[in-house]
Amino acid sequence: MTASLRETARTVVDGSTTATRLVEEALERLAATEPDIHAWVTVAADAARAEARRLDAGPHRGPLHGVPVGIKDIVDVAGLPTECGSPLRAGRVADRDAWVVARLRDAGAVVLGKTVTTEFAYFRPGPTRNPRDLSRTPGGSSSGSAAAVAAGVVPLAVGTQTAGSVTRPAAFCGIASYVPPVGALPYDGVNPMCPSLDTAGFFAATVEDLALVRTAVGGLPEVPTARTDAPTLLLMRGDELGPVETEMADALERAATAVGAAGARITDARLRLGPLADDHVTVMEYESARSMRDELASAPEQLSDILREMLERGATLSGAACSAALARATAQRDLVTGMLGEADAILLPAAPGPAPKGLGATGLPTMSRPFQLMNLPAVGVPGLATADGVPLGLQLVGHPGREAELLATAAWVAERLR
């Protein structure tokens, strides 16, 4: 069962548990689930136990005091390998924490270990399976972090998103996710791919949990667990971005009906963002080819075919093509943020459908690409499922200057979907 971050943190504050006990329980859960799920590449059991003992000795450090967390293996943790899912990084040990890890520690979190990433956070899958259905992909590239939370090993995990690498795994694994705007959280200590697109993100059981961690890590004012008034939502069915499966389309309609019955004001988004998906690919390929120029030149045989071919395409693109794509995104962003001046969020699918069967691919990021390129925050909302119980995730995309309000709106929506 997926653990609540808020509840876990509360039990430490009220003395009903300790950091040491939380770490031991997490390690026990990891040992029980890892043979099936394969979410972890490094387990720092001794270091986590030692940190828990220090925390139990006091004083109380912050809102995440004693909470075990997982960190995606493109994010540096001092003393642990950062191998990026590639033999090219085998044995590389970080000498300092990434900014986001340091902030989690400042808030009292305990790093349990590193979680599986796809190769350099691109599309080649790792070994991780979906805890909700072991025959299905957990998504990518933050597959291990999403699976670690969904399996109940940790109540919080860090991922990264360049296209849909937080939003999609959360949807497939039936948990909540939060992707801040690019640049809202420093990216220091994270293996870069696309500076215009890369951002850290978080996984937790509920949207309320994500509001807690965003406040603890990023300095937002404390976010209410949910807003008290009904929001105004722009409904986007997603088919303008790519094919949407019938189960997802039906789930979105059920969700719109439920939140509308609870008082939400819903209007059609009337956005035409499909061309931005191609622009996102242009920017990603161009910038990735520059970020990974040395790897492509020195050891192309150690890259997967899918990654090498992407880098080769990117190397042929011009700076002018990338600049033009970014300019179109800026123009569309101005249009969308203008609309979000009057509405609270855009409601749309987080993925085209449920997690696909098989582990040979990680699913499509089509529902996230335009918003990542426009640098808009997104909150993944769980609570829906197919008739067979496979998770179906929605997302709310909001104004970049109103992250706290977006989280509160997402919590309001999530409550109506439970």
C-alpha positions in Angstrom: 0.0 0.0 0.0 1.3 3.4 -0.9 2.2 5.4 2.2 1.1 9.0 2.8 3.9 11.4 3.2 1.9 13.7 5.4 0.9 10.9 7.7 4.4 9.5 7.9 5.8 12.9 8.8 3.1 13.4 11.4 3.9 10.1 13.2 7.5 11.3 13.8 6.3 14.7 15.1 3.8 13.1 17.6 6.3 10.5 18.8 4.4 7.5 17.6 7.4 6.4 15.5 11.0 7.3 14.9 13.3 7.9 12.0 15.0 4.7 12.7 11.8 2.7 12.6 10.7 4.3 9.4 14.0 3.5 7.7 13.9 -0.1 8.9 10.3 -0.5 7.7 11.3 0.9 4.3 14.2 -1.5 4.0 11.9 -4.4 4.9 9.3 -3.3 2.3 12.1 -2.9 -0.2 13.4 -6.4 0.5 9.9 -7.8 0.1 9.1 -6.0 -3.2 12.4 -5.6 -5.0 12.5 -9.2 -6.4 9.4 -8.4 -8.4 9.6 -4.7 -9.1 13.4 -3.9 -9.5 13.0 -0.2 -8.7 16.4 0.4 -7.0 20.0 0.4 -8.3 21.7 1.4 -5.1 20.4 0.9 -1.5 22.3 2.9 1.0 21.1 1.0 4.1 24.0 1.7 6.4 24.1 5.4 5.6 20.3 5.7 6.0 20.4 4.0 9.3 23.2 6.2 10.5 21.3 9.4 9.4 18.1 8.1 11.1 20.0 7.7 14.4 21.3 11.3 14.1 17.8 12.6 13.5 16.4 10.6 16.4 19.0 12.2 18.6 17.5 15.6 17.8 16.8 18.4 17.2 13.8 18.2 14.9 15.1 19.3 11.5 12.1 20.1 9.4 8.8 19.0 7.9 10.3 15.8 6.4 12.1 14.8 9.5 12.9 11.0 9.3 11.0 10.4 6.1 12.8 7.9 3.8 13.1 9.0 0.1 14.3 7.6 -3.2 16.4 9.6 -5.7 16.5 9.0 -9.4 19.9 7.8 -10.6 20.7 10.8 -12.7 20.7 13.0 -9.5 23.8 13.2 -7.4 23.9 11.9 -3.8 27.2 12.4 -2.1 29.0 9.1 -1.7 26.7 7.1 -4.0 27.1 6.2 -7.7 25.3 8.3 -10.3 25.3 5.9 -13.2 22.5 7.3 -15.4 21.4 3.8 -16.5 24.4 3.5 -18.7 27.8 1.7 -18.7 29.4 5.0 -19.6 28.8 6.2 -16.1 29.5 2.9 -14.3 31.4 3.5 -11.0 31.0 7.3 -11.0 30.6 8.3 -7.4 29.2 11.8 -6.6 31.2 14.0 -4.2 28.4 16.2 -3.2 24.6 16.3 -3.1 22.5 17.8 -5.9 20.7 20.9 -4.9 17.4 19.1 -4.6 18.9 16.4 -2.4 20.5 18.9 -0.1 17.2 20.7 0.3 15.5 17.4 1.2 18.1 16.7 3.8 17.7 20.2 5.2 14.0 19.4 5.6 14.9 16.1 7.5 14.5 13.5 4.8 16.7 10.4 4.8 18.0 9.1 1.4 17.3 5.4 1.2 19.1 5.0 -2.1 19.0 5.5 -5.9 16.2 4.5 -8.2 16.3 3.1 -11.7 16.3 5.5 -14.6 16.1 4.8 -18.3 19.4 5.2 -20.1 20.4 8.9 -19.6 16.7 9.6 -18.9 15.7 8.8 -22.5 13.6 6.0 -23.8 15.5 2.7 -23.4 13.7 1.0 -20.4 15.4 -0.3 -17.3 14.3 -3.5 -15.5 11.6 -1.8 -13.4 8.0 -3.3 -13.4 4.8 -1.6 -12.6 3.7 -2.4 -9.0 0.0 -2.2 -10.0 0.5 -4.9 -12.7 3.9 -6.5 -13.2 3.1 -7.2 -16.8 3.0 -3.5 -17.6 5.6 -0.7 -18.0 5.9 1.7 -15.1 6.7 4.4 -17.6 9.9 6.3 -18.0 12.3 7.8 -17.5 11.7 8.1 -13.7 10.5 4.5 -13.6 12.2 3.5 -10.4 11.1 6.5 -8.4 7.4 6.1 -9.4 7.5 2.3 -8.7 9.2 2.8 -5.3 6.4 5.1 -4.2 3.6 3.0 -5.7 5.0 -0.1 -4.0 5.0 1.6 -0.6 8.7 1.4 -0.1 9.1 5.2 0.4 6.4 7.9 0.6 8.4 10.4 -1.5 10.8 10.1 -4.5 12.6 12.5 -6.8 12.4 12.2 -10.6 13.2 14.5 -13.5 11.2 15.5 -16.5 12.3 16.6 -20.0 9.2 15.4 -21.9 6.8 13.3 -19.7 9.2 11.5 -17.4 7.4 12.3 -14.1 3.8 12.8 -15.2 3.6 9.6 -17.3 5.1 7.2 -14.7 2.9 8.6 -12.0 -0.2 8.1 -14.1 0.8 4.5 -15.0 1.6 3.6 -11.4 -1.5 5.3 -9.9 0.2 8.0 -7.7 0.4 11.8 -7.7 3.2 13.8 -9.3 4.4 17.4 -9.4 6.5 19.0 -12.1 7.5 22.6 -11.4 8.4 25.1 -14.2 11.9 24.7 -15.6 14.2 26.8 -13.5 11.9 27.0 -10.5 14.2 24.6 -8.6 18.0 24.7 -9.3 19.2 21.7 -11.4 22.7 21.7 -9.9 24.0 18.1 -9.5 21.6 16.5 -12.0 22.9 15.0 -15.2 21.8 17.5 -17.9 20.1 16.7 -21.2 18.1 19.7 -22.4 18.6 22.9 -20.4 15.4 24.4 -21.9 13.3 21.4 -20.8 14.9 19.7 -17.8 13.4 20.0 -14.3 13.3 18.0 -11.2 9.9 16.6 -10.0 8.3 14.6 -7.2 6.2 11.5 -6.7 4.0 10.8 -3.7 0.7 9.1 -2.8 -1.5 12.2 -2.9 -1.5 15.7 -4.1 -1.6 17.0 -0.5 1.7 15.2 0.0 3.2 17.0 -3.0 2.1 20.3 -1.6 4.1 19.5 1.6 7.3 18.6 -0.2 7.1 21.6 -2.6 6.8 23.9 0.4 9.7 22.1 2.2 12.0 22.1 -0.8 11.1 25.1 -2.8 10.1 27.7 -0.4 6.5 28.2 -1.5 4.1 29.6 1.0 2.4 26.7 2.9 -0.2 25.3 0.5 -3.7 24.5 1.8 -4.6 20.9 1.5 -7.4 21.9 -0.8 -9.1 25.1 -1.9 -12.5 25.9 -0.3 -14.2 27.3 -3.4 -14.8 25.4 -6.6 -12.3 26.1 -9.4 -12.6 27.2 -13.0 -11.1 24.5 -15.3 -10.3 24.4 -19.0 -11.1 21.0 -20.4 -8.6 19.6 -22.9 -9.5 16.1 -24.2 -5.9 15.5 -25.5 -6.8 14.2 -29.0 -5.3 17.3 -30.5 -2.0 16.1 -29.1 -2.2 12.5 -30.2 -4.5 9.4 -30.0 -6.3 9.0 -26.8 -7.5 5.5 -25.9 -11.2 5.0 -25.2 -10.7 4.1 -21.6 -8.9 7.4 -21.0 -11.4 9.5 -22.9 -14.2 7.9 -20.9 -12.4 8.5 -17.6 -11.8 12.1 -18.4 -15.5 12.6 -19.1 -16.4 10.9 -15.8 -13.9 13.2 -14.0 -15.3 16.3 -15.7 -18.8 15.2 -14.7 -17.8 14.6 -11.1 -16.0 17.9 -10.6 -18.7 19.8 -12.4 -21.4 18.3 -10.1 -19.3 19.5 -7.2 -19.4 23.1 -8.5 -16.4 23.5 -10.8 -16.9 25.7 -13.8 -15.7 23.8 -16.9 -15.2 25.2 -20.4 -13.5 23.7 -23.4 -9.9 24.9 -23.6 -10.0 25.6 -27.4 -6.2 25.3 -27.7 -4.3 24.0 -30.7 -1.1 22.9 -29.2 -0.3 19.9 -31.5 2.5 21.6 -33.5 4.3 22.3 -30.2 4.9 18.5 -29.9 7.1 18.6 -32.9 8.8 21.8 -31.6 9.5 20.0 -28.3 11.2 17.2 -30.2 13.3 19.7 -32.1 14.5 21.4 -28.9 15.1 18.1 -27.1 17.1 16.6 -30.0 19.2 19.7 -30.6 20.1 20.3 -27.0 20.7 16.6 -26.2 23.1 16.3 -29.0 25.1 19.2 -27.6 24.9 18.0 -24.0 26.0 14.5 -25.0 28.5 15.4 -27.8 31.4 13.7 -26.0 29.5 10.4 -25.4 28.4 10.2 -29.0 31.9 10.9 -30.3 33.9 8.7 -27.9 31.7 5.6 -27.3 28.7 5.4 -29.7 28.8 1.6 -29.4 27.9 1.9 -25.7 24.7 3.9 -26.4 21.5 2.2 -27.3 20.3 2.4 -30.8 17.4 4.6 -29.9 19.5 7.1 -28.0 22.3 7.2 -30.5 19.9 7.8 -33.4 18.3 10.6 -31.5 21.6 12.3 -30.9 22.7 11.9 -34.5 19.5 13.5 -35.6 20.0 16.3 -33.2 23.6 16.9 -34.4 22.2 17.8 -37.8 19.8 20.4 -36.5 20.6 24.1 -36.7 20.6 26.5 -33.8 18.1 28.5 -35.9 15.7 25.6 -35.9 15.9 25.3 -32.2 15.5 29.0 -31.7 12.4 29.1 -33.9 10.8 26.3 -32.0 11.4 28.0 -28.7 10.0 31.3 -30.1 6.8 29.5 -31.1 6.6 28.0 -27.7 6.9 31.5 -26.1 4.1 32.9 -28.2 1.8 30.0 -27.3 2.8 30.3 -23.7 1.7 33.9 -23.7 -1.7 32.8 -25.1 -2.1 30.0 -22.6 -1.0 32.0 -19.5 -3.4 34.7 -20.6 -6.2 32.1 -20.5 -5.0 30.9 -17.2 -5.4 34.4 -15.9 -9.1 33.8 -16.0 -9.1 30.0 -15.2 -7.4 28.0 -12.5 -6.0 25.1 -14.5 -6.2 23.0 -17.7 -7.6 19.5 -17.1 -6.4 16.8 -19.5 -5.1 13.2 -19.6 -1.7 12.6 -18.2 -1.1 9.8 -20.7 -2.9 8.4 -23.7 -4.3 5.5 -21.7 -3.3 3.0 -19.0 0.2 1.6 -18.8 0.9 -0.5 -21.9 1.5 -4.2 -21.6 5.1 -5.3 -21.8 8.4 -3.9 -20.6 10.0 -3.2 -24.0 8.9 0.5 -24.1 7.8 3.1 -21.6 4.8 4.7 -23.3 4.3 8.0 -25.0 4.8 11.5 -23.6 2.4 13.1 -26.0 0.2 14.6 -23.3 3.1 16.4 -21.7 5.4 17.6 -24.5 3.7 21.0 -25.3 3.4 22.0 -21.6 7.0 21.1 -20.9 8.1 23.2 -23.8 6.0 26.1 -22.6 7.5 25.8 -19.2 4.2 25.3 -17.3 3.8 23.5 -14.0 1.8 20.2 -13.9 0.2 18.1 -11.2 -0.6 14.5 -11.8 -3.9 13.4 -10.2 -4.6 9.8 -9.4 -7.9 8.2 -8.6 -9.3 6.8 -11.8 -8.9 3.3 -13.2 -10.0 1.0 -16.0 -12.7 -1.6 -15.4 -9.9 -4.0 -14.6 -8.4 -1.7 -12.0 -5.4 -0.4 -14.0 -4.7 3.2 -13.1 -5.6 6.1 -15.3 -4.0 9.4 -14.5 -5.1 13.0 -15.2 -3.1 16.1 -15.0 -3.8 19.7 -14.2 -1.6 22.3 -15.9 -1.4 25.8 -14.4 0.0 29.3 -14.5 3.8 29.3 -13.7 3.4 32.1 -11.3 0.7 30.4 -9.3 2.1 27.0 -8.3 0.5 27.1 -4.8 -2.9 27.7 -6.2 -2.4 24.9 -8.8 -1.6 22.4 -6.0 -4.6 23.5 -4.1 -6.8 23.2 -7.1 -5.4 19.7 -7.9 -6.1 18.6 -4.3 -9.7 19.8 -4.7 -10.1 17.8 -7.9 -8.4 14.7 -6.4 -10.8 14.8 -3.5 -13.8 14.6 -5.9 -12.3 11.6 -7.7 -11.7 9.4 -4.7 
